[in-house]
Amino acid sequence: YKLPTLGKAADGLVLTSKGQSSRLNALTGDKFVLLSFIYTNCNDVNGCPLASYVLNKVQGRLKRDTALQDYVRILSISFDRINDTPDILEKYADNFRDSDFDWQFLTTPSDSDLAMILEDYNQFVIDDLNEAGEKIGTLSHILRVYLIDQNRDIRNIYSVSFLHPD
């Protein structure tokens, strides 16, 4: 069984949790990639914490699978540029990423870079507002994890209903 191509993985300028600049396409193409969009202050247990937890479990399984462990990378891109600095992402990563696994936590250098990546992945993010129309510091979004092959083709998009380590 071969998963159909759902579209091409988008490119864009990103910053690693070490503060290094990169292109998203430089982090895809040589391995299978599981790409998630998160923010570290998400308090929805069925949102970003669930995605990071499940990807942590996937990481554990991949590390035990010698046929796959060197052929898969996990990328988590924050859509909260203001609060999720490279330093904050590095601290967040310590809760989920094993030091010997290729899981990178990313942000973008500008709002326009982030907007382009989110648009290209059809990932909507909305600032939550109070009754007065003021931002309250939380974001609404749809949980999605993308499976990308070495040709940079999106092969599957997992939602909260189908996000499981299996």
Secondary structure, DSSP 8 states (H G I E B T S, - for coil): ------EE----EEEETTS-EEEGGGGSSSSEEEEEEE-TT---TTSHHHHHHHHHHHHHHHHH-TTTTTSEEEEEEES-TTT--HHHHHHHHTTT--TTS-EEEEE-SSHHHHHHHHHHTT--EEEEE-TTS-EEEEEEE---EEEE-TTSEEEEEE-GGG----
